[in-house]
């Protein structure tokens, strides 16, 4: 899909958010002069849009400082400045690392957030870019998890490495990485357990999985992506904090962005979790996962509906 098609999908995916509280922001700032009342109303609407109180306050403070330093006078000027601030807040410090041979992507997240479908969509995305992709069914604890992933692997038309229920997840991923390296695959996307008994159990399991990757192939790189549900927004972010620490996550996939009017949660993910948003889900189709672009997001979020 071309750049225009991606932007249209993002625009469509953010429609509920744009028609909700961000629509109020667009209407308010499009017709207002800049004063204290504007800042108060903006902060309130940002909180209602699920940006979070701390981030709403931070955005308003940054906007106020920029208005003063650049001598901005009108609401539309302030709105444009707000878009730039949001883009800056969401810009990652580092590139997503796919330099390994193969590049290994571990997918983590609690059950029910769209983890399995995100794996299939990610596989489809990279396959459409000409990459050779393999999946690994590392969630060996949940009944039928491998079978569910196998269905999606079939839809994406990519191979899957799996083992019997209850098998060692690290061993499954070791086999997948070793096989991918031997057969010249570019990317291995690995499912992991969505729920383990406690934090230590989770940390131990994921540490073991991470250690298995360089043992299988010294040239492999590893990224660990946490899947979050945009519909549960700030609640999902709060619940993810300990999970992130235990799992050594490096980025976020935010699913179901098209299903919420409170897409403002995207803005606070990086600030609250210290992790960049790398991908967003904007629909149920296998081609509805997009690489997250902060500039496109800010532009789409603050675009007036036709």
C-alpha positions in Angstrom: 0.0 0.0 0.0 1.3 3.5 -0.9 1.8 6.4 1.4 -1.5 7.9 0.5 -3.3 4.7 1.3 -1.6 4.5 4.7 -2.6 8.0 5.6 -6.2 7.4 4.6 -6.3 4.3 6.8 -4.9 6.3 9.7 -7.4 9.1 9.1 -10.3 6.5 9.0 -8.9 4.8 12.1 -8.8 8.0 14.1 -12.3 9.1 13.0 -14.0 8.3 16.3 -11.3 10.1 18.3 -11.4 13.1 15.9 -15.2 13.3 16.2 -15.0 13.0 20.0 -13.0 15.1 22.4 -10.4 16.1 19.8 -13.2 17.4 17.7 -14.1 19.7 20.7 -10.5 20.8 20.8 -10.4 21.5 17.0 -13.7 23.5 17.3 -12.5 25.4 20.4 -9.1 26.4 19.1 -10.2 27.1 15.6 -12.3 30.0 16.7 -10.6 31.3 19.9 -8.1 33.8 20.9 -5.3 32.5 23.1 -6.0 33.2 26.8 -6.1 31.4 30.2 -9.6 30.1 29.5 -8.4 28.4 26.3 -5.6 26.6 28.2 -8.0 25.4 31.0 -10.5 24.1 28.5 -7.8 22.5 26.4 -6.4 20.7 29.5 -9.9 19.4 30.4 -10.6 18.1 26.9 -7.2 16.4 26.7 -7.9 14.6 29.9 -11.4 13.6 28.6 -9.7 12.3 25.5 -7.7 9.8 27.6 -4.4 11.7 27.3 -4.0 11.4 31.1 -3.8 14.3 33.6 0.0 14.5 33.8 0.5 14.5 30.0 -2.4 17.0 29.5 -0.7 19.3 31.9 2.7 18.8 30.2 1.2 19.5 26.8 -0.5 22.7 27.9 2.6 24.0 29.7 4.7 23.3 26.6 2.1 25.0 24.4 2.0 28.0 26.7 5.8 28.4 26.6 5.8 28.1 22.7 3.0 30.6 22.4 5.1 33.1 24.4 8.4 32.4 22.7 6.9 32.5 19.2 4.5 35.4 19.9 1.5 33.4 18.6 -1.8 35.2 18.7 -4.6 33.0 17.4 -6.2 29.6 18.2 -5.3 28.1 14.8 -1.6 29.1 15.4 -1.7 27.4 18.8 -3.3 24.3 17.3 -0.5 24.0 14.8 2.0 24.4 17.6 0.2 21.7 19.6 0.5 19.3 16.7 4.3 19.9 16.6 4.5 19.3 20.4 2.6 16.0 20.1 4.8 14.8 17.3 7.9 15.6 19.3 6.6 13.8 22.4 5.9 10.6 20.3 9.2 10.6 18.3 11.4 7.6 19.3 15.0 8.1 20.3 16.1 5.1 18.3 15.1 3.3 15.1 13.3 -0.1 15.3 16.1 -2.6 15.0 15.7 -5.1 12.2 19.4 -5.4 11.5 19.8 -9.0 12.7 20.2 -12.0 10.5 17.5 -12.9 11.4 15.7 -10.0 13.2 13.7 -11.5 16.1 10.6 -9.8 17.4 9.2 -11.1 20.7 5.5 -10.3 21.3 4.3 -9.9 24.8 0.9 -8.8 26.4 -1.9 -10.1 28.4 -4.5 -12.4 26.7 -7.4 -10.6 25.0 -5.5 -7.5 23.8 -5.1 -8.7 20.2 -1.7 -10.3 20.6 -2.2 -13.3 18.2 -3.8 -11.2 15.5 -1.1 -8.5 15.8 1.5 -11.2 15.1 -0.3 -12.3 11.9 -0.7 -8.6 10.8 3.0 -7.9 11.5 3.9 -11.0 9.5 1.7 -9.8 6.6 3.2 -6.3 6.8 6.7 -7.5 6.5 5.9 -10.1 3.9 4.3 -7.3 1.8 7.7 -5.6 1.9 9.4 -8.6 0.4 10.7 -10.0 3.7 10.9 -13.7 4.4 9.0 -14.2 7.7 8.7 -17.1 10.1 6.4 -17.4 13.2 7.2 -19.1 16.5 4.4 -20.4 18.8 6.1 -19.6 22.2 2.8 -19.5 24.2 2.8 -23.1 25.1 0.8 -22.6 28.3 -2.5 -21.5 27.0 -4.7 -24.3 25.5 -5.0 -24.1 21.7 -2.7 -21.0 21.5 -0.5 -22.7 18.9 -3.6 -23.8 16.9 -4.9 -20.3 16.9 -1.6 -18.9 15.7 -1.4 -21.7 13.0 -4.7 -20.4 11.5 -3.3 -16.9 11.2 0.0 -18.2 9.9 -2.0 -19.9 7.1 -3.8 -16.6 6.3 -0.5 -14.7 6.2 1.0 -17.6 4.2 4.1 -17.9 6.5 5.7 -20.9 8.2 5.2 -21.6 11.9 7.4 -23.4 14.3 5.5 -25.0 17.2 5.6 -27.7 19.8 3.3 -29.7 22.0 1.3 -27.9 24.8 3.4 -27.4 27.9 6.7 -27.5 26.0 9.6 -25.2 26.9 8.9 -21.8 25.2 12.6 -20.9 25.0 13.3 -24.2 23.2 10.5 -23.5 20.7 12.0 -20.0 19.9 15.5 -21.4 19.9 14.5 -23.9 17.2 12.7 -21.2 15.2 15.6 -18.8 15.2 18.1 -21.5 14.3 15.8 -22.7 11.5 15.3 -19.2 10.2 19.0 -18.5 10.2 19.8 -21.8 8.4 17.1 -21.1 5.7 17.8 -17.5 5.1 14.7 -16.0 6.7 14.7 -12.3 7.5 12.4 -12.0 10.5 11.1 -14.3 13.2 8.0 -13.1 15.1 7.5 -15.0 18.4 4.4 -15.4 20.5 5.0 -15.6 24.3 2.7 -16.5 27.2 0.0 -13.9 27.8 -0.4 -14.7 31.4 2.0 -16.3 33.9 1.5 -16.8 37.6 3.5 -13.9 38.9 6.0 -11.3 38.0 9.1 -13.5 38.8 7.7 -16.3 36.7 7.2 -13.9 33.8 10.6 -12.3 34.2 12.3 -15.7 34.4 10.5 -17.1 31.3 11.2 -14.0 29.2 14.8 -13.8 30.3 15.2 -17.4 29.3 13.6 -16.8 25.9 15.9 -13.7 25.3 19.0 -15.7 26.2 18.0 -18.4 23.8 18.1 -16.1 20.8 21.8 -15.4 20.6 22.5 -19.0 21.5 20.5 -20.0 18.4 22.1 -17.4 16.2 24.9 -14.9 17.2 23.8 -12.6 14.4 20.2 -12.2 15.5 18.8 -8.9 16.9 15.9 -8.8 19.4 13.0 -6.3 19.8 10.3 -7.0 22.4 6.9 -5.4 21.6 4.2 -5.0 24.2 0.6 -5.2 22.8 -1.9 -2.8 24.4 -5.6 -2.3 23.8 -6.4 1.3 22.9 -10.0 0.9 24.0 -8.9 0.4 27.6 -6.4 3.2 27.2 -5.0 4.7 30.4 -6.0 1.6 32.4 -4.0 -0.6 30.1 -1.0 1.7 30.4 -1.1 1.7 34.2 -1.4 -2.1 34.3 1.5 -2.5 31.9 4.1 -0.8 34.0 5.3 -3.9 36.0 4.9 -6.1 32.9 7.2 -3.7 31.0 9.9 -3.8 33.7 9.7 -7.6 33.9 9.8 -8.2 30.2 12.4 -5.6 29.2 10.0 -4.4 26.5 11.4 -2.1 23.8 8.3 -0.8 22.1 4.5 -0.9 21.9 1.8 -2.2 19.4 -1.4 -0.3 20.1 -4.4 -2.3 18.8 -8.1 -1.3 18.2 -7.3 2.4 17.7 -10.3 2.6 15.3 -12.6 1.3 18.1 -12.3 4.2 20.5 -13.2 7.8 20.8 -10.4 8.2 23.3 -7.4 7.7 21.1 -5.5 10.3 23.1 -4.0 7.5 25.1 -1.4 7.1 22.3 0.1 10.4 23.3 1.0 9.3 26.9 2.3 5.8 26.2 5.9 6.9 25.6 5.9 9.3 28.6 4.3 6.8 31.0 6.1 3.6 29.9 9.3 4.9 28.4 8.5 3.0 25.3 7.9 4.3 21.8 4.7 3.2 19.9 6.0 1.2 16.9 2.8 0.0 15.3 -1.0 0.8 15.5 -3.9 -1.4 14.6 -6.7 0.5 12.7 -9.0 -2.3 11.7 -9.7 -6.0 11.8 -8.2 -7.0 8.4 -4.9 -8.7 8.2 -3.5 -5.6 6.4 -4.8 -3.1 9.1 -1.6 -2.9 11.2 0.6 0.2 10.4 4.0 1.4 11.2 3.4 4.3 13.6 4.5 7.6 12.2 4.3 10.5 14.9 4.0 13.2 12.2 1.2 11.5 10.4 -0.6 10.7 13.7 -0.4 14.4 14.9 -1.6 15.6 11.5 -4.5 13.2 11.3 -5.5 13.7 14.9 -5.8 17.5 14.5 -7.3 17.4 11.0 -10.7 19.0 10.6 -13.3 16.6 9.3 -14.5 17.4 5.8 
